[in-house]
Amino acid sequence: MDRVFHHTSVLPEETMLAIDPKASGVYLDMTLGGAGHSIQILERSSPDGRLYAVDRDSDAIDFAQERLKPYTGRFEIRRSRFSDVASWLGEDACDGILMDLGISSPQVDWGHRGFSFLKEGKLDMRMGADEEETAADIVNAWE
């Protein structure tokens, strides 16, 4: 099984134009994924911009932690759902928010994740491995 996490950010320049990161700004990337957008936010908000990032996929978080090491001290990653962000970040805490409502390439490319039509794997489709119900459970047990 190929476990290399590779993801190409979609519309990076357009996204940065919309968010317009600046020094001393505080930003939230609600779908960290491969950290491509997060890196751009941190680069453009240098030297002291702050980033909060969220993802439910522990594979993505592990990969992103490595990629973001050069920015240590300027970011915080949480394994969380969109719906939980307000409970730990609060209202009006950010100068810009990025929310990508899709899935990342590795989730589709890795058969064991259960999202792929091209690779063999169980019908899993969980965003986080600690979630109990798989897509197979839902398809086979729900009314």
RAVENHU-V43223 format. One record per residue. N is the residue number from 1. RES is the residue in one letter. PSI is psi in whole degrees, 0 to 359 (NA if undefined). Layout:
# RAVENHU-V43223
n: [N:N]
res: [RES:RES]
psi: [PSI:PSI]
This chain:
# RAVENHU-V43223
n: [1:2:3:4:5:6:7:8:9:10:11:12:13:14:15:16:17:18:19:20:21:22:23:24:25:26:27:28:29:30:31:32:33:34:35:36:37:38:39:40:41:42:43:44:45:46:47:48:49:50:51:52:53:54:55:56:57:58:59:60:61:62:63:64:65:66:67:68:69:70:71:72:73:74:75:76:77:78:79:80:81:82:83:84:85:86:87:88:89:90:91:92:93:94:95:96:97:98:99:100:101:102:103:104:105:106:107:108:109:110:111:112:113:114:115:116:117:118:119:120:121:122:123:124:125:126:127:128:129:130:131:132:133:134:135:136:137:138:139:140:141:142:143]
res: [M:D:R:V:F:H:H:T:S:V:L:P:E:E:T:M:L:A:I:D:P:K:A:S:G:V:Y:L:D:M:T:L:G:G:A:G:H:S:I:Q:I:L:E:R:S:S:P:D:G:R:L:Y:A:V:D:R:D:S:D:A:I:D:F:A:Q:E:R:L:K:P:Y:T:G:R:F:E:I:R:R:S:R:F:S:D:V:A:S:W:L:G:E:D:A:C:D:G:I:L:M:D:L:G:I:S:S:P:Q:V:D:W:G:H:R:G:F:S:F:L:K:E:G:K:L:D:M:R:M:G:A:D:E:E:E:T:A:A:D:I:V:N:A:W:E]
psi: [133:113:23:124:110:128:132:125:141:135:53:315:317:322:316:326:320:319:325:61:140:156:144:1:161:128:155:122:105:354:80:310:234:5:13:310:323:317:315:319:314:320:316:345:15:152:352:14:152:143:132:136:146:140:156:348:111:331:315:317:316:315:314:321:317:313:330:2:323:346:17:135:347:2:159:129:135:138:106:165:157:317:345:350:315:331:336:343:326:167:153:29:347:149:342:145:135:128:109:119:20:194:164:161:314:327:327:324:332:113:325:344:340:14:343:142:344:342:145:142:160:155:90:287:25:138:330:135:342:354:135:314:129:170:324:319:315:311:322:345:331:150:NA]
